[in-house]
Amino acid sequence: MPAYTYYCNDCKKEFTVYLTMTEHEKGNPPVCTECGSKNVVAELSSATVITSKKS
Ligand SMILES: [Zn+2]
């Protein structure tokens, strides 16, 4: 299961969550593990996920 690093804009901390690709593609951001805020952004730099987009 790929790990995604998120950055919390409220407490200014990074946290890592494990999401399935399906969950991630649903656009379902997790809540901050520190403060429970949903004001988080994905740090894609650390996520090594290769997706083959079919259009
Ligand atoms: Zn937070």
mmCIF file of the protein (N, C-alpha, C, O) and its ligand, coordinates in Angstrom:
data_MODEL
# 
_entry.id   MODEL 
# 
loop_
_entity.id 
_entity.type 
_entity.pdbx_number_of_molecules 
1 polymer     1 
2 non-polymer 1 
# 
_entity_poly.entity_id                      1 
_entity_poly.type                           'polypeptide(L)' 
_entity_poly.nstd_linkage                   no 
_entity_poly.nstd_monomer                   no 
_entity_poly.pdbx_seq_one_letter_code       MPAYTYYCNDCKKEFTVYLTMTEHEKGNPPVCTECGSKNVVAELSSATVITSKKS 
_entity_poly.pdbx_seq_one_letter_code_can   MPAYTYYCNDCKKEFTVYLTMTEHEKGNPPVCTECGSKNVVAELSSATVITSKKS 
_entity_poly.pdbx_strand_id                 A 
# 
loop_
_entity_poly_seq.entity_id 
_entity_poly_seq.num 
_entity_poly_seq.mon_id 
_entity_poly_seq.hetero 
1 1  MET n 
1 2  PRO n 
1 3  ALA n 
1 4  TYR n 
1 5  THR n 
1 6  TYR n 
1 7  TYR n 
1 8  CYS n 
1 9  ASN n 
1 10 ASP n 
1 11 CYS n 
1 12 LYS n 
1 13 LYS n 
1 14 GLU n 
1 15 PHE n 
1 16 THR n 
1 17 VAL n 
1 18 TYR n 
1 19 LEU n 
1 20 THR n 
1 21 MET n 
1 22 THR n 
1 23 GLU n 
1 24 HIS n 
1 25 GLU n 
1 26 LYS n 
1 27 GLY n 
1 28 ASN n 
1 29 PRO n 
1 30 PRO n 
1 31 VAL n 
1 32 CYS n 
1 33 THR n 
1 34 GLU n 
1 35 CYS n 
1 36 GLY n 
1 37 SER n 
1 38 LYS n 
1 39 ASN n 
1 40 VAL n 
1 41 VAL n 
1 42 ALA n 
1 43 GLU n 
1 44 LEU n 
1 45 SER n 
1 46 SER n 
1 47 ALA n 
1 48 THR n 
1 49 VAL n 
1 50 ILE n 
1 51 THR n 
1 52 SER n 
1 53 LYS n 
1 54 LYS n 
1 55 SER n 
# 
loop_
_struct_asym.id 
_struct_asym.entity_id 
A 1 
B 2 
# 
loop_
_chem_comp.id 
_chem_comp.type 
_chem_comp.mon_nstd_flag 
ALA 'L-peptide linking' y 
ASN 'L-peptide linking' y 
ASP 'L-peptide linking' y 
CYS 'L-peptide linking' y 
GLU 'L-peptide linking' y 
GLY 'peptide linking'   y 
HIS 'L-peptide linking' y 
ILE 'L-peptide linking' y 
LEU 'L-peptide linking' y 
LYS 'L-peptide linking' y 
MET 'L-peptide linking' y 
PHE 'L-peptide linking' y 
PRO 'L-peptide linking' y 
SER 'L-peptide linking' y 
THR 'L-peptide linking' y 
TYR 'L-peptide linking' y 
VAL 'L-peptide linking' y 
ZN  non-polymer         . 
# 
_pdbx_entity_nonpoly.entity_id   2 
_pdbx_entity_nonpoly.name        ? 
_pdbx_entity_nonpoly.comp_id     ZN 
# 
_pdbx_nonpoly_scheme.asym_id         B 
_pdbx_nonpoly_scheme.entity_id       2 
_pdbx_nonpoly_scheme.mon_id          ZN 
_pdbx_nonpoly_scheme.ndb_seq_num     1 
_pdbx_nonpoly_scheme.pdb_seq_num     101 
_pdbx_nonpoly_scheme.auth_seq_num    101 
_pdbx_nonpoly_scheme.pdb_mon_id      ZN 
_pdbx_nonpoly_scheme.auth_mon_id     ZN 
_pdbx_nonpoly_scheme.pdb_strand_id   A 
_pdbx_nonpoly_scheme.pdb_ins_code    . 
# 
loop_
_atom_site.group_PDB 
_atom_site.id 
_atom_site.type_symbol 
_atom_site.label_atom_id 
_atom_site.label_alt_id 
_atom_site.label_comp_id 
_atom_site.label_asym_id 
_atom_site.label_entity_id 
_atom_site.label_seq_id 
_atom_site.pdbx_PDB_ins_code 
_atom_site.Cartn_x 
_atom_site.Cartn_y 
_atom_site.Cartn_z 
_atom_site.occupancy 
_atom_site.B_iso_or_equiv 
_atom_site.pdbx_formal_charge 
_atom_site.auth_seq_id 
_atom_site.auth_comp_id 
_atom_site.auth_asym_id 
_atom_site.auth_atom_id 
_atom_site.pdbx_PDB_model_num 
ATOM   1   N  N  . MET A 1 1  ? 0.852   -1.193 0.000   1.00 0.00 ? 1   MET A N  1 
ATOM   2   C  CA . MET A 1 1  ? 0.000   0.000  0.000   1.00 0.00 ? 1   MET A CA 1 
ATOM   3   C  C  . MET A 1 1  ? 0.890   1.245  0.000   1.00 0.00 ? 1   MET A C  1 
ATOM   4   O  O  . MET A 1 1  ? 1.776   1.366  0.846   1.00 0.00 ? 1   MET A O  1 
ATOM   5   N  N  . PRO A 1 2  ? 0.670   2.148  -0.915  1.00 0.00 ? 2   PRO A N  1 
ATOM   6   C  CA . PRO A 1 2  ? 1.546   3.319  -1.003  1.00 0.00 ? 2   PRO A CA 1 
ATOM   7   C  C  . PRO A 1 2  ? 1.320   4.283  0.158   1.00 0.00 ? 2   PRO A C  1 
ATOM   8   O  O  . PRO A 1 2  ? 0.217   4.420  0.686   1.00 0.00 ? 2   PRO A O  1 
ATOM   9   N  N  . ALA A 1 3  ? 2.395   4.932  0.522   1.00 0.00 ? 3   ALA A N  1 
ATOM   10  C  CA . ALA A 1 3  ? 2.326   5.931  1.584   1.00 0.00 ? 3   ALA A CA 1 
ATOM   11  C  C  . ALA A 1 3  ? 2.270   7.316  0.962   1.00 0.00 ? 3   ALA A C  1 
ATOM   12  O  O  . ALA A 1 3  ? 2.971   7.610  -0.006  1.00 0.00 ? 3   ALA A O  1 
ATOM   13  N  N  . TYR A 1 4  ? 1.432   8.151  1.529   1.00 0.00 ? 4   TYR A N  1 
ATOM   14  C  CA . TYR A 1 4  ? 1.321   9.512  1.057   1.00 0.00 ? 4   TYR A CA 1 
ATOM   15  C  C  . TYR A 1 4  ? 1.660   10.457 2.196   1.00 0.00 ? 4   TYR A C  1 
ATOM   16  O  O  . TYR A 1 4  ? 1.200   10.297 3.326   1.00 0.00 ? 4   TYR A O  1 
ATOM   17  N  N  . THR A 1 5  ? 2.470   11.436 1.868   1.00 0.00 ? 5   THR A N  1 
ATOM   18  C  CA . THR A 1 5  ? 2.810   12.437 2.870   1.00 0.00 ? 5   THR A CA 1 
ATOM   19  C  C  . THR A 1 5  ? 1.925   13.663 2.659   1.00 0.00 ? 5   THR A C  1 
ATOM   20  O  O  . THR A 1 5  ? 1.798   14.186 1.552   1.00 0.00 ? 5   THR A O  1 
ATOM   21  N  N  . TYR A 1 6  ? 1.328   14.095 3.743   1.00 0.00 ? 6   TYR A N  1 
ATOM   22  C  CA . TYR A 1 6  ? 0.497   15.293 3.701   1.00 0.00 ? 6   TYR A CA 1 
ATOM   23  C  C  . TYR A 1 6  ? 1.077   16.343 4.628   1.00 0.00 ? 6   TYR A C  1 
ATOM   24  O  O  . TYR A 1 6  ? 1.781   16.043 5.592   1.00 0.00 ? 6   TYR A O  1 
ATOM   25  N  N  . TYR A 1 7  ? 0.758   17.573 4.303   1.00 0.00 ? 7   TYR A N  1 
ATOM   26  C  CA . TYR A 1 7  ? 1.200   18.688 5.124   1.00 0.00 ? 7   TYR A CA 1 
ATOM   27  C  C  . TYR A 1 7  ? -0.027  19.400 5.668   1.00 0.00 ? 7   TYR A C  1 
ATOM   28  O  O  . TYR A 1 7  ? -0.933  19.772 4.921   1.00 0.00 ? 7   TYR A O  1 
ATOM   29  N  N  . CYS A 1 8  ? -0.040  19.581 6.971   1.00 0.00 ? 8   CYS A N  1 
ATOM   30  C  CA . CYS A 1 8  ? -1.181  20.228 7.603   1.00 0.00 ? 8   CYS A CA 1 
ATOM   31  C  C  . CYS A 1 8  ? -0.959  21.733 7.660   1.00 0.00 ? 8   CYS A C  1 
ATOM   32  O  O  . CYS A 1 8  ? 0.050   22.205 8.184   1.00 0.00 ? 8   CYS A O  1 
ATOM   33  N  N  . ASN A 1 9  ? -1.903  22.468 7.122   1.00 0.00 ? 9   ASN A N  1 
ATOM   34  C  CA . ASN A 1 9  ? -1.789  23.924 7.133   1.00 0.00 ? 9   ASN A CA 1 
ATOM   35  C  C  . ASN A 1 9  ? -2.149  24.522 8.484   1.00 0.00 ? 9   ASN A C  1 
ATOM   36  O  O  . ASN A 1 9  ? -1.883  25.697 8.736   1.00 0.00 ? 9   ASN A O  1 
ATOM   37  N  N  . ASP A 1 10 ? -2.735  23.745 9.326   1.00 0.00 ? 10  ASP A N  1 
ATOM   38  C  CA . ASP A 1 10 ? -3.146  24.274 10.627  1.00 0.00 ? 10  ASP A CA 1 
ATOM   39  C  C  . ASP A 1 10 ? -2.031  24.150 11.665  1.00 0.00 ? 10  ASP A C  1 
ATOM   40  O  O  . ASP A 1 10 ? -1.696  25.124 12.339  1.00 0.00 ? 10  ASP A O  1 
ATOM   41  N  N  . CYS A 1 11 ? -1.468  22.973 11.789  1.00 0.00 ? 11  CYS A N  1 
ATOM   42  C  CA . CYS A 1 11 ? -0.411  22.809 12.790  1.00 0.00 ? 11  CYS A CA 1 
ATOM   43  C  C  . CYS A 1 11 ? 0.972   22.742 12.157  1.00 0.00 ? 11  CYS A C  1 
ATOM   44  O  O  . CYS A 1 11 ? 1.975   22.568 12.849  1.00 0.00 ? 11  CYS A O  1 
ATOM   45  N  N  . LYS A 1 12 ? 1.016   22.885 10.825  1.00 0.00 ? 12  LYS A N  1 
ATOM   46  C  CA . LYS A 1 12 ? 2.293   22.975 10.106  1.00 0.00 ? 12  LYS A CA 1 
ATOM   47  C  C  . LYS A 1 12 ? 3.145   21.729 10.282  1.00 0.00 ? 12  LYS A C  1 
ATOM   48  O  O  . LYS A 1 12 ? 4.365   21.812 10.417  1.00 0.00 ? 12  LYS A O  1 
ATOM   49  N  N  . LYS A 1 13 ? 2.505   20.602 10.280  1.00 0.00 ? 13  LYS A N  1 
ATOM   50  C  CA . LYS A 1 13 ? 3.259   19.367 10.425  1.00 0.00 ? 13  LYS A CA 1 
ATOM   51  C  C  . LYS A 1 13 ? 2.981   18.454 9.248   1.00 0.00 ? 13  LYS A C  1 
ATOM   52  O  O  . LYS A 1 13 ? 1.922   18.497 8.621   1.00 0.00 ? 13  LYS A O  1 
ATOM   53  N  N  . GLU A 1 14 ? 3.972   17.632 8.976   1.00 0.00 ? 14  GLU A N  1 
ATOM   54  C  CA . GLU A 1 14 ? 3.796   16.629 7.943   1.00 0.00 ? 14  GLU A CA 1 
ATOM   55  C  C  . GLU A 1 14 ? 3.414   15.320 8.593   1.00 0.00 ? 14  GLU A C  1 
ATOM   56  O  O  . GLU A 1 14 ? 3.852   15.000 9.698   1.00 0.00 ? 14  GLU A O  1 
ATOM   57  N  N  . PHE A 1 15 ? 2.604   14.584 7.898   1.00 0.00 ? 15  PHE A N  1 
ATOM   58  C  CA . PHE A 1 15 ? 2.270   13.262 8.398   1.00 0.00 ? 15  PHE A CA 1 
ATOM   59  C  C  . PHE A 1 15 ? 2.084   12.331 7.216   1.00 0.00 ? 15  PHE A C  1 
ATOM   60  O  O  . PHE A 1 15 ? 1.786   12.754 6.099   1.00 0.00 ? 15  PHE A O  1 
ATOM   61  N  N  . THR A 1 16 ? 2.266   11.077 7.488   1.00 0.00 ? 16  THR A N  1 
ATOM   62  C  CA . THR A 1 16 ? 2.187   10.081 6.431   1.00 0.00 ? 16  THR A CA 1 
ATOM   63  C  C  . THR A 1 16 ? 0.997   9.178  6.676   1.00 0.00 ? 16  THR A C  1 
ATOM   64  O  O  . THR A 1 16 ? 0.756   8.715  7.791   1.00 0.00 ? 16  THR A O  1 
ATOM   65  N  N  . VAL A 1 17 ? 0.271   8.943  5.622   1.00 0.00 ? 17  VAL A N  1 
ATOM   66  C  CA . VAL A 1 17 ? -0.861  8.042  5.729   1.00 0.00 ? 17  VAL A CA 1 
ATOM   67  C  C  . VAL A 1 17 ? -0.733  6.973  4.656   1.00 0.00 ? 17  VAL A C  1 
ATOM   68  O  O  . VAL A 1 17 ? -0.089  7.173  3.626   1.00 0.00 ? 17  VAL A O  1 
ATOM   69  N  N  . TYR A 1 18 ? -1.337  5.876  4.912   1.00 0.00 ? 18  TYR A N  1 
ATOM   70  C  CA . TYR A 1 18 ? -1.348  4.797  3.934   1.00 0.00 ? 18  TYR A CA 1 
ATOM   71  C  C  . TYR A 1 18 ? -2.754  4.678  3.355   1.00 0.00 ? 18  TYR A C  1 
ATOM   72  O  O  . TYR A 1 18 ? -3.729  4.409  4.056   1.00 0.00 ? 18  TYR A O  1 
ATOM   73  N  N  . LEU A 1 19 ? -2.809  4.888  2.056   1.00 0.00 ? 19  LEU A N  1 
ATOM   74  C  CA . LEU A 1 19 ? -4.089  4.809  1.383   1.00 0.00 ? 19  LEU A CA 1 
ATOM   75  C  C  . LEU A 1 19 ? -3.980  3.827  0.225   1.00 0.00 ? 19  LEU A C  1 
ATOM   76  O  O  . LEU A 1 19 ? -2.924  3.679  -0.390  1.00 0.00 ? 19  LEU A O  1 
ATOM   77  N  N  . THR A 1 20 ? -5.062  3.181  -0.050  1.00 0.00 ? 20  THR A N  1 
ATOM   78  C  CA . THR A 1 20 ? -5.087  2.405  -1.276  1.00 0.00 ? 20  THR A CA 1 
ATOM   79  C  C  . THR A 1 20 ? -5.198  3.376  -2.444  1.00 0.00 ? 20  THR A C  1 
ATOM   80  O  O  . THR A 1 20 ? -5.643  4.512  -2.281  1.00 0.00 ? 20  THR A O  1 
ATOM   81  N  N  . MET A 1 21 ? -4.799  2.930  -3.592  1.00 0.00 ? 21  MET A N  1 
ATOM   82  C  CA . MET A 1 21 ? -4.896  3.785  -4.772  1.00 0.00 ? 21  MET A CA 1 
ATOM   83  C  C  . MET A 1 21 ? -6.328  4.225  -4.997  1.00 0.00 ? 21  MET A C  1 
ATOM   84  O  O  . MET A 1 21 ? -6.577  5.360  -5.404  1.00 0.00 ? 21  MET A O  1 
ATOM   85  N  N  . THR A 1 22 ? -7.255  3.347  -4.740  1.00 0.00 ? 22  THR A N  1 
ATOM   86  C  CA . THR A 1 22 ? -8.660  3.667  -4.948  1.00 0.00 ? 22  THR A CA 1 
ATOM   87  C  C  . THR A 1 22 ? -9.097  4.795  -4.029  1.00 0.00 ? 22  THR A C  1 
ATOM   88  O  O  . THR A 1 22 ? -9.773  5.732  -4.454  1.00 0.00 ? 22  THR A O  1 
ATOM   89  N  N  . GLU A 1 23 ? -8.709  4.694  -2.780  1.00 0.00 ? 23  GLU A N  1 
ATOM   90  C  CA . GLU A 1 23 ? -9.074  5.741  -1.832  1.00 0.00 ? 23  GLU A CA 1 
ATOM   91  C  C  . GLU A 1 23 ? -8.468  7.077  -2.223  1.00 0.00 ? 23  GLU A C  1 
ATOM   92  O  O  . GLU A 1 23 ? -9.108  8.125  -2.128  1.00 0.00 ? 23  GLU A O  1 
ATOM   93  N  N  . HIS A 1 24 ? -7.213  7.013  -2.666  1.00 0.00 ? 24  HIS A N  1 
ATOM   94  C  CA . HIS A 1 24 ? -6.525  8.246  -3.035  1.00 0.00 ? 24  HIS A CA 1 
ATOM   95  C  C  . HIS A 1 24 ? -7.164  8.886  -4.249  1.00 0.00 ? 24  HIS A C  1 
ATOM   96  O  O  . HIS A 1 24 ? -7.313  10.106 -4.306  1.00 0.00 ? 24  HIS A O  1 
ATOM   97  N  N  . GLU A 1 25 ? -7.532  8.089  -5.199  1.00 0.00 ? 25  GLU A N  1 
ATOM   98  C  CA . GLU A 1 25 ? -8.097  8.628  -6.429  1.00 0.00 ? 25  GLU A CA 1 
ATOM   99  C  C  . GLU A 1 25 ? -9.499  9.163  -6.226  1.00 0.00 ? 25  GLU A C  1 
ATOM   100 O  O  . GLU A 1 25 ? -9.995  9.938  -7.044  1.00 0.00 ? 25  GLU A O  1 
ATOM   101 N  N  . LYS A 1 26 ? -10.131 8.765  -5.164  1.00 0.00 ? 26  LYS A N  1 
ATOM   102 C  CA . LYS A 1 26 ? -11.438 9.327  -4.852  1.00 0.00 ? 26  LYS A CA 1 
ATOM   103 C  C  . LYS A 1 26 ? -11.334 10.783 -4.414  1.00 0.00 ? 26  LYS A C  1 
ATOM   104 O  O  . LYS A 1 26 ? -12.341 11.482 -4.301  1.00 0.00 ? 26  LYS A O  1 
ATOM   105 N  N  . GLY A 1 27 ? -10.131 11.223 -4.173  1.00 0.00 ? 27  GLY A N  1 
ATOM   106 C  CA . GLY A 1 27 ? -9.954  12.587 -3.700  1.00 0.00 ? 27  GLY A CA 1 
ATOM   107 C  C  . GLY A 1 27 ? -10.456 12.741 -2.287  1.00 0.00 ? 27  GLY A C  1 
ATOM   108 O  O  . GLY A 1 27 ? -11.179 13.684 -1.963  1.00 0.00 ? 27  GLY A O  1 
ATOM   109 N  N  . ASN A 1 28 ? -10.070 11.817 -1.465  1.00 0.00 ? 28  ASN A N  1 
ATOM   110 C  CA . ASN A 1 28 ? -10.535 11.736 -0.091  1.00 0.00 ? 28  ASN A CA 1 
ATOM   111 C  C  . ASN A 1 28 ? -9.370  12.045 0.848   1.00 0.00 ? 28  ASN A C  1 
ATOM   112 O  O  . ASN A 1 28 ? -8.770  11.122 1.400   1.00 0.00 ? 28  ASN A O  1 
ATOM   113 N  N  . PRO A 1 29 ? -9.045  13.303 1.038   1.00 0.00 ? 29  PRO A N  1 
ATOM   114 C  CA . PRO A 1 29 ? -7.869  13.583 1.865   1.00 0.00 ? 29  PRO A CA 1 
ATOM   115 C  C  . PRO A 1 29 ? -8.112  13.179 3.314   1.00 0.00 ? 29  PRO A C  1 
ATOM   116 O  O  . PRO A 1 29 ? -9.220  13.313 3.833   1.00 0.00 ? 29  PRO A O  1 
ATOM   117 N  N  . PRO A 1 30 ? -7.083  12.694 3.942   1.00 0.00 ? 30  PRO A N  1 
ATOM   118 C  CA . PRO A 1 30 ? -7.225  12.282 5.339   1.00 0.00 ? 30  PRO A CA 1 
ATOM   119 C  C  . PRO A 1 30 ? -7.237  13.497 6.248   1.00 0.00 ? 30  PRO A C  1 
ATOM   120 O  O  . PRO A 1 30 ? -6.977  14.618 5.811   1.00 0.00 ? 30  PRO A O  1 
ATOM   121 N  N  . VAL A 1 31 ? -7.534  13.270 7.483   1.00 0.00 ? 31  VAL A N  1 
ATOM   122 C  CA . VAL A 1 31 ? -7.435  14.351 8.457   1.00 0.00 ? 31  VAL A CA 1 
ATOM   123 C  C  . VAL A 1 31 ? -6.055  14.290 9.096   1.00 0.00 ? 31  VAL A C  1 
ATOM   124 O  O  . VAL A 1 31 ? -5.416  13.239 9.137   1.00 0.00 ? 31  VAL A O  1 
ATOM   125 N  N  . CYS A 1 32 ? -5.617  15.421 9.584   1.00 0.00 ? 32  CYS A N  1 
ATOM   126 C  CA . CYS A 1 32 ? -4.316  15.511 10.217  1.00 0.00 ? 32  CYS A CA 1 
ATOM   127 C  C  . CYS A 1 32 ? -4.265  14.601 11.439  1.00 0.00 ? 32  CYS A C  1 
ATOM   128 O  O  . CYS A 1 32 ? -5.184  14.563 12.257  1.00 0.00 ? 32  CYS A O  1 
ATOM   129 N  N  . THR A 1 33 ? -3.158  13.874 11.531  1.00 0.00 ? 33  THR A N  1 
ATOM   130 C  CA . THR A 1 33 ? -3.030  12.968 12.665  1.00 0.00 ? 33  THR A CA 1 
ATOM   131 C  C  . THR A 1 33 ? -2.703  13.726 13.950  1.00 0.00 ? 33  THR A C  1 
ATOM   132 O  O  . THR A 1 33 ? -2.838  13.188 15.049  1.00 0.00 ? 33  THR A O  1 
ATOM   133 N  N  . GLU A 1 34 ? -2.275  14.972 13.801  1.00 0.00 ? 34  GLU A N  1 
ATOM   134 C  CA . GLU A 1 34 ? -1.894  15.760 14.973  1.00 0.00 ? 34  GLU A CA 1 
ATOM   135 C  C  . GLU A 1 34 ? -3.079  16.512 15.555  1.00 0.00 ? 34  GLU A C  1 
ATOM   136 O  O  . GLU A 1 34 ? -3.320  16.472 16.762  1.00 0.00 ? 34  GLU A O  1 
ATOM   137 N  N  . CYS A 1 35 ? -3.821  17.201 14.685  1.00 0.00 ? 35  CYS A N  1 
ATOM   138 C  CA . CYS A 1 35 ? -4.875  18.079 15.190  1.00 0.00 ? 35  CYS A CA 1 
ATOM   139 C  C  . CYS A 1 35 ? -6.251  17.743 14.630  1.00 0.00 ? 35  CYS A C  1 
ATOM   140 O  O  . CYS A 1 35 ? -7.250  18.342 15.028  1.00 0.00 ? 35  CYS A O  1 
ATOM   141 N  N  . GLY A 1 36 ? -6.305  16.792 13.716  1.00 0.00 ? 36  GLY A N  1 
ATOM   142 C  CA . GLY A 1 36 ? -7.605  16.388 13.191  1.00 0.00 ? 36  GLY A CA 1 
ATOM   143 C  C  . GLY A 1 36 ? -8.168  17.328 12.147  1.00 0.00 ? 36  GLY A C  1 
ATOM   144 O  O  . GLY A 1 36 ? -9.330  17.205 11.762  1.00 0.00 ? 36  GLY A O  1 
ATOM   145 N  N  . SER A 1 37 ? -7.353  18.267 11.684  1.00 0.00 ? 37  SER A N  1 
ATOM   146 C  CA . SER A 1 37 ? -7.816  19.216 10.684  1.00 0.00 ? 37  SER A CA 1 
ATOM   147 C  C  . SER A 1 37 ? -7.904  18.553 9.311   1.00 0.00 ? 37  SER A C  1 
ATOM   148 O  O  . SER A 1 37 ? -7.160  17.626 8.991   1.00 0.00 ? 37  SER A O  1 
ATOM   149 N  N  . LYS A 1 38 ? -8.832  19.059 8.523   1.00 0.00 ? 38  LYS A N  1 
ATOM   150 C  CA . LYS A 1 38 ? -8.901  18.595 7.135   1.00 0.00 ? 38  LYS A CA 1 
ATOM   151 C  C  . LYS A 1 38 ? -8.189  19.555 6.192   1.00 0.00 ? 38  LYS A C  1 
ATOM   152 O  O  . LYS A 1 38 ? -8.225  19.384 4.973   1.00 0.00 ? 38  LYS A O  1 
ATOM   153 N  N  . ASN A 1 39 ? -7.560  20.537 6.751   1.00 0.00 ? 39  ASN A N  1 
ATOM   154 C  CA . ASN A 1 39 ? -6.852  21.536 5.964   1.00 0.00 ? 39  ASN A CA 1 
ATOM   155 C  C  . ASN A 1 39 ? -5.457  21.030 5.633   1.00 0.00 ? 39  ASN A C  1 
ATOM   156 O  O  . ASN A 1 39 ? -4.454  21.573 6.097   1.00 0.00 ? 39  ASN A O  1 
ATOM   157 N  N  . VAL A 1 40 ? -5.415  19.985 4.825   1.00 0.00 ? 40  VAL A N  1 
ATOM   158 C  CA . VAL A 1 40 ? -4.149  19.342 4.517   1.00 0.00 ? 40  VAL A CA 1 
ATOM   159 C  C  . VAL A 1 40 ? -3.930  19.329 3.011   1.00 0.00 ? 40  VAL A C  1 
ATOM   160 O  O  . VAL A 1 40 ? -4.879  19.320 2.227   1.00 0.00 ? 40  VAL A O  1 
ATOM   161 N  N  . VAL A 1 41 ? -2.675  19.326 2.631   1.00 0.00 ? 41  VAL A N  1 
ATOM   162 C  CA . VAL A 1 41 ? -2.325  19.241 1.221   1.00 0.00 ? 41  VAL A CA 1 
ATOM   163 C  C  . VAL A 1 41 ? -1.383  18.063 1.023   1.00 0.00 ? 41  VAL A C  1 
ATOM   164 O  O  . VAL A 1 41 ? -0.581  17.740 1.899   1.00 0.00 ? 41  VAL A O  1 
ATOM   165 N  N  . ALA A 1 42 ? -1.486  17.441 -0.112  1.00 0.00 ? 42  ALA A N  1 
ATOM   166 C  CA . ALA A 1 42 ? -0.648  16.290 -0.401  1.00 0.00 ? 42  ALA A CA 1 
ATOM   167 C  C  . ALA A 1 42 ? 0.736   16.740 -0.817  1.00 0.00 ? 42  ALA A C  1 
ATOM   168 O  O  . ALA A 1 42 ? 0.895   17.663 -1.616  1.00 0.00 ? 42  ALA A O  1 
ATOM   169 N  N  . GLU A 1 43 ? 1.725   16.080 -0.267  1.00 0.00 ? 43  GLU A N  1 
ATOM   170 C  CA . GLU A 1 43 ? 3.102   16.324 -0.679  1.00 0.00 ? 43  GLU A CA 1 
ATOM   171 C  C  . GLU A 1 43 ? 3.476   15.202 -1.638  1.00 0.00 ? 43  GLU A C  1 
ATOM   172 O  O  . GLU A 1 43 ? 3.910   14.122 -1.237  1.00 0.00 ? 43  GLU A O  1 
ATOM   173 N  N  . LEU A 1 44 ? 3.294   15.495 -2.895  1.00 0.00 ? 44  LEU A N  1 
ATOM   174 C  CA . LEU A 1 44 ? 3.437   14.428 -3.871  1.00 0.00 ? 44  LEU A CA 1 
ATOM   175 C  C  . LEU A 1 44 ? 4.887   14.054 -4.106  1.00 0.00 ? 44  LEU A C  1 
ATOM   176 O  O  . LEU A 1 44 ? 5.171   13.013 -4.698  1.00 0.00 ? 44  LEU A O  1 
ATOM   177 N  N  . SER A 1 45 ? 5.794   14.876 -3.657  1.00 0.00 ? 45  SER A N  1 
ATOM   178 C  CA . SER A 1 45 ? 7.197   14.636 -3.962  1.00 0.00 ? 45  SER A CA 1 
ATOM   179 C  C  . SER A 1 45 ? 7.687   13.315 -3.365  1.00 0.00 ? 45  SER A C  1 
ATOM   180 O  O  . SER A 1 45 ? 8.558   12.648 -3.924  1.00 0.00 ? 45  SER A O  1 
ATOM   181 N  N  . SER A 1 46 ? 7.123   12.964 -2.246  1.00 0.00 ? 46  SER A N  1 
ATOM   182 C  CA . SER A 1 46 ? 7.617   11.768 -1.574  1.00 0.00 ? 46  SER A CA 1 
ATOM   183 C  C  . SER A 1 46 ? 6.812   10.527 -1.958  1.00 0.00 ? 46  SER A C  1 
ATOM   184 O  O  . SER A 1 46 ? 7.141   9.411  -1.555  1.00 0.00 ? 46  SER A O  1 
ATOM   185 N  N  . ALA A 1 47 ? 5.787   10.732 -2.717  1.00 0.00 ? 47  ALA A N  1 
ATOM   186 C  CA . ALA A 1 47 ? 4.981   9.588  -3.108  1.00 0.00 ? 47  ALA A CA 1 
ATOM   187 C  C  . ALA A 1 47 ? 5.464   9.076  -4.453  1.00 0.00 ? 47  ALA A C  1 
ATOM   188 O  O  . ALA A 1 47 ? 5.406   9.781  -5.460  1.00 0.00 ? 47  ALA A O  1 
ATOM   189 N  N  . THR A 1 48 ? 5.926   7.873  -4.454  1.00 0.00 ? 48  THR A N  1 
ATOM   190 C  CA . THR A 1 48 ? 6.386   7.294  -5.695  1.00 0.00 ? 48  THR A CA 1 
ATOM   191 C  C  . THR A 1 48 ? 5.320   6.362  -6.231  1.00 0.00 ? 48  THR A C  1 
ATOM   192 O  O  . THR A 1 48 ? 5.370   5.143  -6.064  1.00 0.00 ? 48  THR A O  1 
ATOM   193 N  N  . VAL A 1 49 ? 4.372   6.975  -6.868  1.00 0.00 ? 49  VAL A N  1 
ATOM   194 C  CA . VAL A 1 49 ? 3.271   6.202  -7.396  1.00 0.00 ? 49  VAL A CA 1 
ATOM   195 C  C  . VAL A 1 49 ? 3.235   6.374  -8.909  1.00 0.00 ? 49  VAL A C  1 
ATOM   196 O  O  . VAL A 1 49 ? 3.161   7.489  -9.425  1.00 0.00 ? 49  VAL A O  1 
ATOM   197 N  N  . ILE A 1 50 ? 3.287   5.290  -9.574  1.00 0.00 ? 50  ILE A N  1 
ATOM   198 C  CA . ILE A 1 50 ? 3.250   5.349  -11.028 1.00 0.00 ? 50  ILE A CA 1 
ATOM   199 C  C  . ILE A 1 50 ? 1.871   4.909  -11.497 1.00 0.00 ? 50  ILE A C  1 
ATOM   200 O  O  . ILE A 1 50 ? 1.431   3.784  -11.258 1.00 0.00 ? 50  ILE A O  1 
ATOM   201 N  N  . THR A 1 51 ? 1.216   5.829  -12.167 1.00 0.00 ? 51  THR A N  1 
ATOM   202 C  CA . THR A 1 51 ? -0.111  5.505  -12.666 1.00 0.00 ? 51  THR A CA 1 
ATOM   203 C  C  . THR A 1 51 ? -0.092  5.604  -14.188 1.00 0.00 ? 51  THR A C  1 
ATOM   204 O  O  . THR A 1 51 ? 0.452   6.555  -14.750 1.00 0.00 ? 51  THR A O  1 
ATOM   205 N  N  . SER A 1 52 ? -0.659  4.668  -14.813 1.00 0.00 ? 52  SER A N  1 
ATOM   206 C  CA . SER A 1 52 ? -0.795  4.724  -16.254 1.00 0.00 ? 52  SER A CA 1 
ATOM   207 C  C  . SER A 1 52 ? -2.198  5.197  -16.582 1.00 0.00 ? 52  SER A C  1 
ATOM   208 O  O  . SER A 1 52 ? -3.175  4.464  -16.431 1.00 0.00 ? 52  SER A O  1 
ATOM   209 N  N  . LYS A 1 53 ? -2.271  6.420  -17.027 1.00 0.00 ? 53  LYS A N  1 
ATOM   210 C  CA . LYS A 1 53 ? -3.592  7.001  -17.283 1.00 0.00 ? 53  LYS A CA 1 
ATOM   211 C  C  . LYS A 1 53 ? -4.098  6.554  -18.653 1.00 0.00 ? 53  LYS A C  1 
ATOM   212 O  O  . LYS A 1 53 ? -3.409  6.637  -19.670 1.00 0.00 ? 53  LYS A O  1 
ATOM   213 N  N  . LYS A 1 54 ? -5.304  6.092  -18.619 1.00 0.00 ? 54  LYS A N  1 
ATOM   214 C  CA . LYS A 1 54 ? -5.943  5.707  -19.867 1.00 0.00 ? 54  LYS A CA 1 
ATOM   215 C  C  . LYS A 1 54 ? -7.035  6.714  -20.178 1.00 0.00 ? 54  LYS A C  1 
ATOM   216 O  O  . LYS A 1 54 ? -7.929  6.945  -19.364 1.00 0.00 ? 54  LYS A O  1 
ATOM   217 N  N  . SER A 1 55 ? -6.960  7.301  -21.340 1.00 0.00 ? 55  SER A N  1 
ATOM   218 C  CA . SER A 1 55 ? -7.952  8.318  -21.654 1.00 0.00 ? 55  SER A CA 1 
ATOM   219 C  C  . SER A 1 55 ? -8.790  7.909  -22.845 1.00 0.00 ? 55  SER A C  1 
ATOM   220 O  O  . SER A 1 55 ? -9.683  8.650  -23.255 1.00 0.00 ? 55  SER A O  1 
HETATM 221 ZN ZN . ZN  B 2 .  ? -2.675  19.455 11.940  1.00 0.00 2 101 ZN  A ZN 1 
# 
